[in-house]
């Protein structure tokens, strides 16, 4: 069980880095998102970000949905860390 929690925590951390890269690259308007490696990054990150874009639409051309996406991802990571410290989880 601890291996599963560690793996999920590592995945969340890695996915957070991918989202940071995706958000930073949106500042450059000349990027062609249909070419590699940008297309792969978009295919990996956009489904998750689109969940939050449907909740928080862009305001004055600024997309605030990644902030909520990072918050939810961070809370999930903190939940896994807290879960791994519980005594019944450490026995497995």
Secondary structure by P-SEA (a helix, b strand, c coil): caaaaaaaaaaaaaaaaaaaaaaaacccccccccccaaaaaaaacaaaaaaaaaaccccccccaaaaaaaaaaaaaaaaaaaaaaccccccc
